Amino acid sequence: MAIREVDYKLDGINVHAYAGGKGFPLLLLHGSGPGASSFGNWHAVMGPLAERYKILAGDLIGFGKSGQKKREPYFDIGLWMKEAQFLLEKVAPRGPVGVIGHSLSGFLTLRLAARNPRIVKVLVTGSLGAKYKIPNALVQGWTFPPSEAAFKKFYSQMVADTSLMTPQFLKDRMRVLNTGNYRDYFTKMFKGDKQKILDQCVLTPAELKKIKCEVLMVHGAQDRPVPFAAAAVPLADKLPQSDLVRLANCGHGPAMDRPKLFLELTRNFFG
Amino acid sequence: MALHERDLDFEGMNVHCWEGGSGFPIVMIHGSGPGASTLGNWRNVMAPLSARYKILAADLIGFGLSGRKPKEPYFDLALWTRQAQFLLNTLAPKGPAGIIAHSLSAYFAIKIALANEARVTKLLLTGPIGRPYKIGPEGIAVWTFPETRDQLKRVMEILIYDKSQITPEFLDNRMKVLGDPAYKDYFSKMFAGDKQRFVDACVIADADLKKLKCDVAIVHGRDDSATKLAETGLPLSRVIPKCDLYAVAHCGHGPALEQPAKFMTAAHNLFG
């Protein structure tokens, strides 16, 4: 199924997204990290998903091909929530809708579900949302890597299957990191105490109570920045309606490390 | 896909089975508990499984329509392990094959997978036993013969998340099975005495779990109070090398019974 690229304007900032398919509407939101984008997160699964659903995968402001904020703070949960709400209305102006969110966007997605009862299903991968002590792998993920070697060292902690880090993959990522002011912007986005940044991504008890929809949490057994035991289990405990799937041989990105299984789970969940 | 019933002779005792379907061969073994049986455990998934795989589901010796041991001990892990091996040999003498096992039977399934590593390539466990844990009042209750309908109701309330399933008709049917005085005597003797020792007898050492080469999936009810997710399913999935874990919401001890669609998702992901 062909995927087309679309651009929207939100508060004067460009919002880039990938759209395709028809059927039940699904919004996809990627994670953070150096060079993160919709394409990087979902490229292996967007095509197959678009064969069955109407999908819209948006780049968060400050990431991928979306624009940047003019003024700090660049780590801006409020703005990203506004963007998520905006994209939700683009993919489905009304009626039931599903959302898939990864990592930081797992948290955004769950918050979005608390605010929008018409979100009937939420699938999150490697999701933030619980309070936990920041692991070194996440500190690194929110630090600009000064060289390709440094990026490679960081990313080898993100995937269980390091063969996914092909020379082409590394080249593409490095090109993103070396473009324009990306380094400066990214560094400012995650400046200061990273535990405090992570603490901004904790769902409140009131929000958790408002999440009434079905939730599927998919989590890699080898997830280092968002460890299964420290982050996924406590979040699942606060969402008793959620199914929690722990995948062997899988790092932070199930859609990357276990794309086939990710697709099966997605199809079974969204129907 | 129609299933047909079949009786096999095993060490002079009758083994009652359901078989059907074609494709990848899978042995299915139910759990323990008063009135447990193949149909009790797997009735909601046997048809969809046999639409894609070749299944052989058997009642354990001492349960369902299978025969009884002539002499105690009726709780006989060695016998049941031999029975599981016999079922594997019957269904897939050369392999590759899979095993689906519930609760107590996870022990035999893991043992058989370890003893036949070239043949058993896939293992699906639901609400498994196999880890050391302190048995709680719920675990004790499900291994105790219910004297009355009320006691049976309490056991079923432990096992089943959705209490609306526990209808008067459901209880009446179970009471019919349990009403046989011979069954009561046999079951009570099977689980007589301190029940902690049955849990302990089924512990599989970490060193052995780490040797499992097959693909494993565990499906565990998040509301399971007989074998708790945090005490068995979760730690097993951490120790077994290639193990996916599905922790299923709104589900008690029997995922195949209570959440058959989710059970089938895990089965299809594992068996292809």
Interface residues (C-beta under 8 A of the other chain):
Chain A: A221 V233 A236 P240 Q241 S242 D243 L244 V245 R246 L247 A248 N249 L261 E264 L265 N268
Chain B: R222 L234 S237 R238 P241 K242 C243 D244 L245 Y246 A247 V248 A249 H250 A261 K262 T265 H268 N269
